[in-house]
Amino acid sequence: MKIQTAYMGEIEVEASQIIYFEHGIPGFEDEKQFVLLPVESNDMFFVLQSLETAELAFIITNPYTVTTNYSFELEDSIVHALQIQDEKEVAIFAIVSLKETIEQSTINLKAPIVLNTTNYKAKQVILNNENFAIRHLLSTESIKG
């Protein structure tokens, strides 16, 4: 199917690539279907593009490329809701807020996106952990690759 995107114009995506957020993303509860698109110039970042609203797209990354001190347990209700059978089918992403420079840009470690890579069900989880910031600074030292 063809979709309009915020950054790449009209592109073709497969129905099998659609990520489903049962309750949307906090602040965007009506937005339930997204696709994950690579950023051509940088394989560290992805675009989480809404299928419903072309202008709605989030830049995301694997938080483990930014910080090594990041770990949390998923609540049973989330494991059940996403039908996770094995930790190998889980991918974790975090939303990035890009600023003028990469050093000023931030990543939201407080609310990661948990994706079941088998069935493409996902949820943004709000962690009850004061060690993780909503605006964790990216820095050249923390970026690998």
C-alpha positions as CSV (number, residue, x, y, z in Angstrom):
1,M,0.0,0.0,0.0
2,K,1.1,3.6,-0.6
3,I,1.3,6.0,2.3
4,Q,2.2,9.7,2.7
5,T,5.1,10.3,5.1
6,A,6.4,13.3,6.9
7,Y,10.0,13.0,5.7
8,M,10.0,10.8,2.6
9,G,7.0,11.8,0.6
10,E,4.8,8.9,-0.8
11,I,6.3,5.4,-0.3
12,E,5.2,1.9,-0.6
13,V,4.9,-0.3,2.5
14,E,3.8,-3.9,3.0
15,A,0.8,-4.7,5.3
16,S,3.1,-7.1,7.1
17,Q,5.3,-4.1,8.2
18,I,2.4,-2.3,10.1
19,I,3.0,-1.9,13.8
20,Y,-0.1,-1.8,15.9
21,F,-0.5,0.3,19.1
22,E,-3.7,-0.9,20.6
23,H,-4.2,2.3,22.7
24,G,-2.2,4.6,20.5
25,I,0.8,6.5,21.8
26,P,0.3,8.9,24.8
27,G,-0.8,12.2,23.4
28,F,-1.8,10.5,20.2
29,E,-4.3,7.9,21.4
30,D,-6.2,7.8,18.0
31,E,-3.0,7.0,16.1
32,K,-2.8,3.2,16.2
33,Q,-1.0,2.1,13.1
34,F,2.6,3.0,12.3
35,V,5.5,1.7,10.2
36,L,9.2,1.7,11.0
37,L,11.3,3.3,8.3
38,P,15.1,3.5,8.1
39,V,16.8,6.9,7.9
40,E,19.0,6.5,4.8
41,S,21.9,8.7,5.9
42,N,22.1,7.3,9.5
43,D,21.4,3.6,10.4
44,M,21.2,4.5,14.1
45,F,17.9,6.3,13.7
46,F,14.5,5.2,12.4
47,V,11.2,7.1,11.6
48,L,8.1,5.8,13.3
49,Q,5.6,7.0,10.8
50,S,1.8,7.1,11.4
51,L,-0.3,5.5,8.7
52,E,-3.3,7.8,9.5
53,T,-1.5,11.2,9.7
54,A,1.3,11.9,7.2
55,E,2.6,14.7,9.4
56,L,3.0,12.5,12.5
57,A,6.3,10.8,12.6
58,F,8.8,10.3,15.5
59,I,12.5,9.9,15.2
60,I,13.4,6.8,17.3
61,T,16.5,4.8,18.1
62,N,17.7,1.9,20.1
63,P,18.4,3.4,23.5
64,Y,21.2,0.9,24.1
65,T,23.3,2.7,21.5
66,V,23.1,5.8,23.7
67,T,23.5,4.4,27.2
68,T,24.7,1.2,28.6
69,N,23.1,1.7,32.0
70,Y,19.5,1.1,30.8
71,S,17.5,-1.8,32.0
72,F,13.9,-2.4,33.2
73,E,11.5,-5.2,33.8
74,L,8.2,-5.3,31.8
75,E,5.1,-5.7,33.8
76,D,3.1,-8.9,33.3
77,S,0.2,-6.9,31.9
78,I,2.4,-5.5,29.1
79,V,3.9,-8.9,28.3
80,H,0.4,-10.3,28.1
81,A,-1.0,-7.3,26.0
82,L,1.8,-7.6,23.5
83,Q,1.6,-11.4,23.6
84,I,5.4,-11.7,24.2
85,Q,6.5,-15.4,24.4
86,D,10.3,-14.9,24.5
87,E,12.5,-11.9,25.3
88,K,14.2,-12.5,21.9
89,E,11.1,-11.2,20.1
90,V,11.3,-7.9,22.0
91,A,12.8,-4.7,20.5
92,I,13.1,-1.5,22.5
93,F,13.1,2.0,21.0
94,A,13.1,5.5,22.4
95,I,11.9,8.7,20.9
96,V,14.5,11.3,20.0
97,S,14.0,15.0,20.0
98,L,16.4,16.4,17.4
99,K,17.7,19.9,18.0
100,E,20.1,22.1,16.0
101,T,23.1,19.8,16.9
102,I,23.2,16.2,17.9
103,E,24.8,17.2,21.2
104,Q,21.7,19.3,22.1
105,S,19.3,16.5,21.0
106,T,17.6,14.4,23.6
107,I,16.2,10.9,24.0
108,N,13.2,9.9,26.1
109,L,14.5,7.0,28.4
110,K,11.5,7.4,30.7
111,A,9.0,6.2,28.1
112,P,10.4,3.5,25.8
113,I,8.5,1.9,23.0
114,V,8.3,-1.9,23.4
115,L,7.8,-3.8,20.1
116,N,7.0,-7.5,19.7
117,T,8.9,-8.3,16.5
118,T,6.8,-11.4,15.9
119,N,3.3,-10.0,15.8
120,Y,4.2,-6.2,15.5
121,K,2.2,-5.2,18.5
122,A,3.7,-2.3,20.4
123,K,3.2,0.0,23.4
124,Q,4.9,3.0,24.7
125,V,5.6,2.2,28.4
126,I,6.0,4.9,31.1
127,L,8.6,3.7,33.5
128,N,8.4,4.4,37.2
129,N,12.1,4.9,37.6
130,E,13.6,8.3,38.6
131,N,17.0,7.3,37.1
132,F,15.6,7.6,33.6
133,A,15.0,11.1,32.1
134,I,12.5,12.3,29.6
135,R,15.2,14.5,28.1
136,H,18.5,12.5,28.3
137,L,21.1,14.4,26.3
138,L,22.7,12.6,23.4
139,S,26.4,13.2,23.1
140,T,29.1,12.4,20.6
141,E,30.7,10.1,23.3
142,S,27.5,8.1,23.6
143,I,26.8,7.6,20.0
144,K,28.2,4.4,18.5
145,G,28.7,3.9,14.8
